[in-house]
């Protein structure tokens, strides 16, 4: 598995998490490293469709095998919001802090704090589409805690833990991570193809 595979994202945090999850057995390159300078829209209402859009665009552009992912935070008391809109929850010029503030405002004092992170990976391998899903169940805390991670990490505590993702090292977070679970399925599939 020496040839790199394109990860259709410019998000350095996501590239870092996927590389940490997969390890050195499969070289991963992001769009910039692959010399591709485009911002792929995410116009769809599901994580699956957005992930598919990104992998399809890059595959058509390069002709190479590639994968993409879309992830979202789904909060039970908010009917699954912010979901597919997680990164843009507070609007176009949003920051992670703005998104968290709006989430906590909308949750208010609701005692139901159940939430889950969900990742869908869309892989185009030898012109065939494959999808993998990873889920991390947990809950939302009332106040952001921790300096690590990104996105909603400061307010999300995974099941079986008392700390938020933002209080964990990358190695600790990967024990629970939705992205790690999906990446493990991706790597397992690729190993079966390449062996």
Order of alpha helices (4+ residues) and beta strands (2+ residues): beta-alpha-beta-alpha-beta-beta-alpha-beta-beta-beta-alpha-alpha
